[in-house]
């Protein structure tokens, strides 16, 4: 459906039946992030954010080619001593955080918003990963409670009904944004829902082959027991 809508918009632009106008003077859109919750049946761990879009100027919106950028505003949060220790790999020693603590990009996506009159609620799906080589995942895993300050930045093109119903276009204002405080528990609950009691490691192929050979030689039934045997040996226990 989104593909057909996008093709329809492109066709109207190519045939010259859509005209452009200044957004600031014509279309006034307001964005608000209302909630966040685990999406229970996605292909990968996913958090769904409910974003309310309001046409404050009252225009009938035909569609929006909406660009969304989600950022973790790491500077806008206080950290416990334990969290500071877990974030050493990302930001270094806390006394250096005035220069090393940076905003982190979580997601950049383009999404079609269907037609609406006054307002609509968009469900934005943000995938989560347990790959701790990814900076955002490493940061979120280091937190145990409280909230994560997020910044949603919006861009794109609005297609709306102008005078006599003619299709008009306008760019979304560069200042269109919204803040949201994401409970840390939502991220942890989402990963726990998909991977209960588990964590993931990514290995290069050579290391994996060595690990697989060790498992086969010692007839170990699972990867957990394989790693456990290696750890026991490294710690002086019985491998």
N, C-alpha and C positions, 0 to 999 in steps of 0.2 A: 504493500500500500504506500509506504514511504517513497519507494522508487517511482511509482506512478505519479505521485504528487509532485515529486521533484521534476520529472519529465514534463508534466503539465506546466509548471512554472517556467521552465526553460523555454518551452514552446511559445508561451505568451510573450516572453521577453524577445525571442527571435522575430516574432511577427510584428513586434512594435505595438502590441495592445496593452503593454504595461509601461507606465511612465514613472519617473522618480520625483521625489520631493524631499525637503529637509525634515528629518525626524523631529528635531527640537521644536519646530513650529507646528508640526502636524500630528505626529504619533508620539504619544507619551506612554512608554511602557515602564511598569514597576515590577521588580522581581523580589520574591521573598522565599527563603528556604524554610519550610514549615516543620519537617520531621525527617528522621532517618531511621531505617530499620533493616534487618536482615531480609534479603530476598530468599525465600526458602527453597526454591526449586530452579535455580539457575545452573548453567553448565559449569561455572566456576564460582567460588565464594564471592558474593556480591552484596553491596549495600545499596538500597534504594533511597534516594533523596526526593522528597516531595517539594517541587518548586512551583509556587503560585505566580502566574504571570497575569498582570492586570493592564488592560488598555484604559488608562485614566482619561484619555481624550475622547473615549467613547466610539472610536472607529471599529468597524467590523473587520476583524483580522481574518484574511484568507489562509495564510500560512506564514511560518517563520522558519528561515534557514538559520538555526541558532547554533552559534559556536559557544561552547562552555569550557572554561579553564578552572580547575579546582586546585587551590594551593593550600598547603599547610603553613600557617603563619606561626612558625616555631618561636619567634621572638615574643609573641604575645601570651606566653604561658610561663608560670613559675614551675620549678622542678625540685623534687625532693633529692636528698643526698643519694639515695639508691638509684634514682633515675639518672642523675648526673654521671654515676659510675657506668651505667649501661649505655650511655650516649657518648662515652669517651671516643669510641672508634669513629663516630660521625663528626663530632665537633671538637675533639681534643679536650684539654684540661679546662674546667669551668672558668678560670681566670682569663681565658682567651676567647670566651664566648661573645664578647662585645664585637669581635670581628669575624668569628667562625660560625656563629649561629645564624643560619640563613633560612629564608622562605623556601619550602620544598614543593616542587610541582608533583601533584598526584595524578591528575587526569587532564587530557585535552581531547575534546570530542565535538563533532558536529551532529546535530540532531534536528529532524523535521518536527515542527510543532503544528498539529492540524488546526483547522479553522475554529475560531471561537468569537464570541461577541464581547462580553465585558471582561471575563477572566477565565482562566483555565488552570488546571493542576497538571504539571508535567512530572512524570516519574523518570528521574535520571538514574540509571544504573551505573554504579561505579565498582568495577571489579577489584577484589583484594587478592593479594598474593602472599604465599608463605615463603617466597624466595627472598632470603635475607641478604642477597646481593643487591636487591632493589632498595634504594635509600628510604623511600616512604615506608615500606614494610618494616625495615630495620628500626626506624624511628617509632612507629606505632607500637611495635612489639616491646620496646623499651619502657613504655608507659604502663602503669598498672591501674590508675584510677583518675578521676577528674575528667576534664574535657579537653578536646583538641580544637583550637581556633582555626576555622576554615574560611577561605576567601573564594567566592564564586565570581568569576569575571565573565561577562557576557558580550558577545559581538554577533555580527551577522546581518541578515537582510529581512525586513518585514514586508510582506505583501498584504495590502489592505484595500478595502473598498473606498474609493474616493467619491467625488461628486458624480451623481447619476449612476453609481455602481461600478464605474470604471476601475480597473485594477491599477493600483499605484504601488510604488516601491519606495522604501526608505532604509537607510542604514541605522542599525541600533547604535545609540549613543555610546561613545567611548567610556562614559562614566557609569554605565550600567553594571552594577555589582551588588552582591549581598554577602553578609557574614553569617556564619552559623557555628554554634558550639556543639561539636560532635562528642557525645559521651564516649570515653575510651572503651567502656564496656560493650558498646555496639560493635566495635571492630573485633574485640576478643570473642564475643559471642558468635559473630559471623564465622570466624575461622573455626571455632569449636563446633559449630553446627555442621560444617562440611568435613572437618578433619578432627573428630573428637579425640582428645588426649594425644594429639600427634604434632610433630614438627617435621619440616622438610630440609634436606641438605642437597645442594647441587654439586656434583663432582665432575672433574674432567674425565674423558673417556679412559685414559690410561689408568687413573686411580681406580675407576670403577672396575676395570678388568682385573687389576691386582686384588681388589676386594672380593670379586666374584671367584677368583681362583682360590683365595684363602678359604672362602666359605665352602667350596666344593671339596677341597683337600681335607677339611676338618668335619665334613658332613654335618654342617650346621643348618637347621631347618628354616631359619628366618634371618633377615637382615639385622633385626634387633639383637638376636643372639650372636651374630657375627661381630657386630660392633661391641657388644658387651664383652665378648671373649678378648678382643683386642685391648679394650680399656682395662680389663682385669690384669692382662699381661703387663701393660704399661704401668699399672699401679702396684705391681709386685704381687698380684694375686695369682690364682691358678687359672691359666688361660683355657 
